[in-house]
């Protein structure tokens, strides 16, 4: 368990250092040639469309209140036959800086469960979550991010596969976003992720990826 928390901490620190280095480079370039700070097209909303196994909406307006609702089904590579269902409602605030960096502290609630028939004895977990969503616009087409969430909750129902209580965990993902179309309204995002859940009687380490096609407006 400690390994996952240390990994998340190191990732956050790494992204912070990279962001500061990028900011310093931009300032140096600006001073050298008088060019303006890079500014990319921003929108207020992002809605996932045409994705039957991943659905959701986010209010992404810079320097404004954030709300997001999301759900997905994802195959898990480390658990043969596992298919993860995760749904979440979250709120926070969108901080925007350097003309290209988005940082959103969040808090929310969710439900997660392996829904594949082979694992039908496993109960779902209702949880609360806090975390950070970070996205860096490398250019108008390519974005990189890091999302880290800490979870705590309990199981729903009783059966042979018991987690025990409480269930704690961490969800770390690396969103890679490609933006396209007129004025970059559209984007395709793939998110490799690791979700680790630990209870007194059991623990699971889920590795997989989410993907989505979305429209910004």
Protein Blocks (a to p, Z undefined) as FASTA:
>chain_A
ZZmmmmmmmmmmmmmmmmmmmmmmmmmmmmmnopacddddddfbdcdehilkbgcdddfb
ghiacddddddddddfklghiacddddddddddddehhlaccdddddddddddfbfklmm
pccdddddddddddddfblmbccdddddddddddedjdfbdgbjaddddddddddddded
ehhlaccdddddddddddfkbccddddddddddddZZ
